[in-house]
C-alpha cells in the first residue's frame, strides 16, 4: 500500500509540476507579448468610430494578474474613446473620423459628451463623416455632428421625440396572491408605484414629462445647431415624422446625401486623395486608443489627479465594473488620501443608486478624503438617489445637461405571499420567544408593529439623506425637502435648483479639480482596482472580460432590451435593506 501511495503521490506531483509549468509559460508569453498587439498608425489615416461594445466609462483593473492573463480582450472604456479623439485632433497622421453603421448603447450624457468631443475635433480642420443603412434616434443624435451624412437609398431615419413606458403590477398581484409590501418616503418615489397602482400617478407623470422635455430640449438644440435647422423646424419634423424616408430626411436637411456604402467610401478616398481602386488607411478607435496614454497633459509631472469611477447599482461588497461596492470604493479613496502624489480626486458617478447603507459608507469615505484634498464630482448618465447621496458632499458637483440626478427619497419593498400560499395549499405556523422575534415572514400578513418599526427606519434614513444634502449643498433642510420627495431632475434643472454647481464633462471636472489643488501640470490615474482572485472572477457574472462570451451569447439570443431586463431582474434579487434607487430608466431609441 505504501508503494501505491508513493506512486500516486509522484503522479500527482508531476501533474502539479506540469500544470505550473504550463501556466508559467502562458504568463511569460503574455508578458513577453505585451505591447506587440499595438497597431501602427499609418500616414493619411482615418479613425473608424465603432462603438458597438463600448458602454462603460471605465473597464476596470484587477489586483490579480492571472485575471488579465486569462481574460478575453476587454473593450476600451468610453473615457478612453474621448481621450483618443482628443489626441487625434493634434495627430498629423489622422485626417478624419468616420462613423459607419455606428450602433451603440451609450446613455444620453455619454452621447452628449461624444458629440461635444467630435465638434471640438472638427475645429482642427479635420473631417467627420457618417453613413448608415438605418439611423435610430440615438445614433442620429451622435451622427448629426458630421460634416456629411449619408443614408442608404432604402434606409430609414427614426426621429420622433422621446417617450417612457412604465409597467404596473397591481392587478397581477391580486390575481396571483403575491403582493409587494411597500414602505416609502417621497411622493415622487415611483420606483414602488408599479406595485401600488394600475396606472401612473399625476406626480409621476409630471416628473417624467418634465424630464423628457428637458432632455429633448438638449437633443433638439444640439441637432438644430449642428444641422443649421431652426429649432421649431426640428420639433415639427419629430411631430410629423417628416424625416422617416431618405428623401424626406434630405429635403428637411437632416442628411446630406442618399447613397450606398461604396459611394460613401469613394468620397473618403477623394478627400484623402487616394485612387479609386486603392484602399485608404484606417484604424479602429479601439486600436488607436491603445496607442495613446490616458493622460493628455503633463505626462512628465509627479502630481496626479485620481479619477475614481463609481458606476452601476450600489449593492455593497467588493464591487466590480458594473456594481458599486464599499470595498473597492473605500480602498480607492484611502489610496487617494494616503498617496502624497495624488493632489485631488474626481469621482465619476454613473449610478441609479441602491443600498442606503452602502451609500452612507461611501459618503463617509468622501467626507474623510475632503479633509486632505479636494473632491470634485463628475456626473455621467445617472447620479440619482444613492448615486446623488455619494455626490452631495463633494467640494464641487459638475453634471452633463442631460444627466439624470436627484431622486432624493427612500423606500423598502417586501414580498408577501400569504394569499398565494393559501391558493396552493401552503400553511405556516410560528413559535417565538419574544413578541418581535419573528420579524417579517412572507407567508403571514405584515405585522403592524413590524411595519411601524420599518417605517421609522425609512423616515430616519430619509431625514439623514436630506441633512447630508443640506450640509453638502449649504441649504436648509426645508429647501432640500421641497426639491426632494424622490423627484428626479436633469442636470440642467438640477443647476437651477442648486443640486449641482456647473454643467460640463469629465474634462471640466478634472480641470476644476486641478484648479482647486492649484496644479498647472498633472497626470491622471484611474481607480478603483478590484481585489479579486481568478476563481472569484470566473464565478462572478459581472466580471467584464471573461464573461464577455456569455454576455454576447445572451445578447444575441435575447436581444439587447431583453438582456438588460434580465440583468435588472438579477440585480433586484440581490438587493437587501432599505433602498435609495432611481424609479425608472430612460433610453433613446
LINCOR-V375140 format. One record per backbone hydrogen bond with DSSP energy under -1.0 kcal/mol. CO is the residue of the C=O (numbers start at 0). NH is the residue of the N-H. Records with the same first field share a line. If there is no record, write none. Layout:
CO=NH  NH
This chain:
0=4
1=5
2=6
3=7
4=8
5=9
6=10
7=11
8=12
9=13
10=14
11=15
12=16
13=17
14=18
15=19
16=20
17=21
18=22
19=23
20=24
21=25
22=26
23=27
24=28
25=29
26=30
27=31
28=32
32=35
44=94
45=282
46=97
47=49  284
50=53
55=77
56=78
60=529
63=66
64=68
65=69
66=70
76=80
77=81
78=82
79=83
80=84
81=85
82=86
83=87
84=88
86=89
87=90
90=93
92=44
94=126
95=46
96=128
97=48
98=130
100=102
106=110
107=111
108=112
109=113
110=114
111=115
112=116
113=117
114=118
115=119
116=120
117=121
120=123
121=124
126=96
127=146
128=98
129=149
130=100
131=151
134=157
135=139
136=140
137=141
138=142
139=143
141=144
142=145
147=129
148=255  256
150=258
151=154
155=134
168=172
169=173
170=174
171=175
172=176
176=419
178=415
180=413
182=411
184=409
185=188
187=189
188=191
191=194
192=195  196
193=168
200=204
201=205
202=206
203=207
204=208
205=209
206=210
207=211
208=212
209=213
210=214
211=215
212=216
213=217
214=218
215=219
216=220
217=221
218=222
219=223
220=224
221=225
222=226
223=228
229=233
230=234
231=235
232=236
233=237
234=238
235=239
236=241
240=243
244=248
245=249
246=250
247=251
248=253  254
249=252
256=150
259=263
260=264
261=265
262=266
263=267
264=268
265=269
266=270
267=271
268=273
274=277
280=45
282=47
283=287
284=288
285=289
287=290
288=291
297=300
302=522
303=342
304=524
305=345
306=526
307=347
309=349
312=323
313=354
316=326
317=327
322=319
323=314  315
324=328
325=329
326=330
327=331
328=332
329=333
330=334
331=335
332=336
333=337
334=338
338=341
340=303
343=305
344=375
345=307
346=377
347=309
348=379
349=311
350=383
351=581
352=313
353=579
354=358
355=359
356=360
357=361
358=362
359=363
360=364
361=365
362=366
363=367
364=368
365=369
368=371  372
373=344
374=394  395
375=346
376=397
377=348
380=403
381=350
383=386
384=388
385=389
387=390  391
390=393
395=376
396=500  501
397=378
398=503
399=402
400=491
403=382
404=488
405=384
406=408
407=485
409=184
410=578
411=182
413=180
415=178
416=420
417=421
418=422
419=423
420=425
433=436
440=443
441=416
446=450
447=451
448=452
449=453
450=454
451=455
452=456
453=457
454=458
455=459
456=460
457=461
458=462
459=463
460=464
461=465
462=466
463=467
464=468
465=469
466=470
467=471
468=472
469=474
475=479
476=480
477=481
479=482
483=486
484=187
486=406
488=404
489=493
490=494
491=495
492=496
493=498  499
501=398
504=508
505=509
506=510
507=511
508=512
509=513
510=514
511=515
512=516
513=518
522=304
524=306
526=308
529=62  531
532=536
533=537
534=538
539=542
542=546
544=547
546=550
547=551
548=552
549=553
550=554
551=555
552=556
553=557
554=558
558=562
559=563
560=564
561=565
562=566
563=567
564=568
565=569
566=570
567=571
568=572
571=574
577=355
578=410
579=353  385
